[in-house]
């Protein structure tokens, strides 16, 4: 399985664009991060991507998991985010969907 590898130096807007593009193309989205800074950038990217997608009738959520990986012979713990796509019904898409955490009245 391939992953979008996010680092602490990754641009959240660029990662968000990649996430949104993959979602629109129907490609599964999985991200991998090592370190707190990388996780921070990934979470910001997910929030930005959600803002891009909700007006198009698509919402996303994610599930984080730990994974033991090997980097240059050294064992490290990565956090992986599996991104799930949710198609919204026309009446559930509102201007407030992004601002209120996705809760639609």
N, C-alpha and C positions, 0 to 999 in steps of 0.2 A: 504494500500500500504506500502510495506517495503522500508526502506531507508538504504543506507550505511551511518552510522553516522560518520562524520569526526570531529576530535577535533584538537586543536592547537598542540597536541603532536603526532598526526598521522604521520606515515612515508609516504611521497608522493609516494615513489616507491612501497610500499606495497599496498596502495590504488589504484595506477595505475594498479598493477597486478590484483587486484580484479575487477576493471572496465574492463580491457581487457578480463579476463576470463569470466565474465558475458556476454560481447558482443559476444564473440566467441561461447558461449553456447546458445545464443538467449534469454537471460534473460534481462528484462527491467532494466535499471540502473537509480536510483534516489538517490541523496545524500542529506543529511541534515547537516547543519553547524550552530553553534551558536557562534558568536564572530568573530572578524576580523582575528585572528590567524587561526581559523578553516577554514574560507573562503580561506585564503592564501594557506593552505595546500591542499585544495580541487582543487583549480585552478591549482596548480603545478602538482597535480596528473592527472588532465585532460590532461595537456600538455604532460606529460610523456606517458600516455596511448595512446594518439594520435600518438606519435612517435613509439610505439609498433605496432599499428594497421595498419598504412598507408602502410607499406611494404607488408602486407597481402591482400591489396585491399579493406580495410575498413577504413573509416574516421568517426570521431565523431564530434558532436557539442553539445552545451548545451543551455538551457534556464533557467535563474535564476528567482525565484519568492520568495516573502516574505510569511512567514507563522507564525501565532501566535500559540505558543505552551505552554504547561504547564509543568514546571520542578519542582517537589517537591512543588507543590502548588503555584509556582511563574510564572506569565505570562512573557514569553520571546518571542523575535522575532527571528525566524530562517530564514536562506536563504536556499532554496532548489534548486538543480540543476537537471533538467530533461535532460538526455543524449539521443541524437538522433543518430542513426546509418545510415551511407550513404555508399552504395556499390559503389566502384570506378570502372570505366571501365578500361581495361588493358592499354589503351594509356594515361590515366590520372595519373597513378602511376609513379612518377619520384623521383629521389634523392632529388630534390629541393622542393618537396611537403611539407616537414616538415619545412625546413629552411625559406621558403618565406611566411609562414602563410597559406599555402594550395593553393596559387594561382598558377595555372598551365598554362604556356604559350601555 
